[in-house]
Each structure stands twice: as C-alpha cells, then as structure tokens.
Amino acid sequence: MLQIKTLNTYYGDSHILHGVDLDIPRGKTVGLLGRNGMGKTTLIRSLMGYVPAASGSVSWLGKAVTGQPPEKMARLGIGYVPEGRGIFPNLSVRENLLMSARPGPTGRHDWTYDRVLDIFPRLKERLDHGGQQLSGGEQQMLSIGRALMTNPDLLILDEATEGLAPLIVQEIWRVIATIRATGISALIVDRNYRAVLEHTDSAVLLEKGRVVLQGESNALLGTPQELARYLGV
C-alpha cells in the first residue's frame, strides 16, 4: 500500500534519515521502533509531506507521491494521529469528530460517528466538553477517533500512549487491537517496544536515521539481545 525507498531527509545541515526503506502492505500493521531522536517522527513527517525529502521516493498504491502536501496525502486515505494529539481545543468533542467526518477515497464509510463512540465510550460521556477540558487520555482518544472519522486506508499513530496513565494506556492498546482487526493498515510508533511487537505484523527499527533491524514482529520478540542493543531495554 505504502512504499518508501532510500529516503534521505535533512533539517538544515543535519542529515536525519539515511536511505530509509519501509513497506506497509495492505491490511498489515507495521511497528516503527527506535530510541528518541533516531528519526521516527521525521520519517512520518517526510512521508506525510510536512518535511521535504532530499532524495528517495514515497509511493501510494504504486503511484509516486513524493513531496505531496499533507492535505493531499490525507485525501489519499492516510489518517495521521500526531505526537501531541493536535485536537482543536476550542471545539467540543462532538465538533472535533464531525468536522473531520468524510467517506474514504473509495467511498467507504465504515467508521461512522456512532461507531467511533462505541469504541470510545468515554468520549460519549464528554460530547459537549471542549477539547481543552479533556484529560490527556481523553484527548488521545479524540485524536484517534477524529482520524478514524476520515475512513482511512492507513492509520499512522505516533506515540499514542506517551505520558498517559497505565489504565488509559491499556485502553489505547485495546482500541488499537480493535482497529487492527478491521483490516485497516497501520504504522505504529511507541516507546513500549513489546506492546508494539505484540500488536503488529512486522517492525522496522531505526538507529541514527538508518534501518538496522527489521522483520516479522514475532521473530523480533525472540531477539532480546538485538533489541537491547538498539533500544537500551
């Protein structure tokens, strides 16, 4: 579905991504692992068009989309839940969800307002609350729900559980498992490498902007020494 080849990205004179390759097949969930500052968010921002790539290519369903702006990438069918959530604080929960509602690129409308509220019952209790009135966990749920309302073919989650209480983290992973079961492709970034590997089909590990480890998630779980080497766990 999404293919990235030999992607190189700079911030000023700093070379951040060094020839990164990443494939996300249709209906599969891929984990993106690495310590802080290794290029994970830069990779996402590069494929989404927020940061220009110096070289390399991004393809969607076999068509080159390198350098397309974020709004065009979103309309291709990519739902992005950014680190920091990015909800509208001056809009209510209801407004945050409804303003993003639209059919997917092929007209699919699986993720309705009611379905999103079914998997996030906590949001159903907060419909008239403003975004700024929500807890961090509720804001994260709203950010994921808003992305689902676009009926994406690919959902990107960047640090979806960061800074959340343990019970809320469990809830987010439950929702991720539910979403995965629907057949949506997904790219998941999270510091909890074990949870990522347990909820994905395959994973890629970045070290200083380079792919140093990749494979099926179950197989990677069986390589604790390699994971410890690159993740410091």
Buried (B, 14 or more C-beta within 10 A) or exposed (E): BBBBBEBBBBEEEEBBBBEBEBBBEEBBBBBBBBBEEBBBBBBBBBBBBBBEBEEBBBBBEEEEBBEBEEEEBBEBBBBBBBBEBEBBEEBBBBBBBEEBBEEBBEEEEEBEEEBBBEBBEBBEEBEEBBBEEBEEBBBBBBBBBBBBBBBBBBBBBBBBBBEBEEEBBEBBBEBBEEBBEEEBBBBBBBBBBEBBBBBBBBBBBBBBBBBBBBBEBEEBBEEEEBBEBBBEE
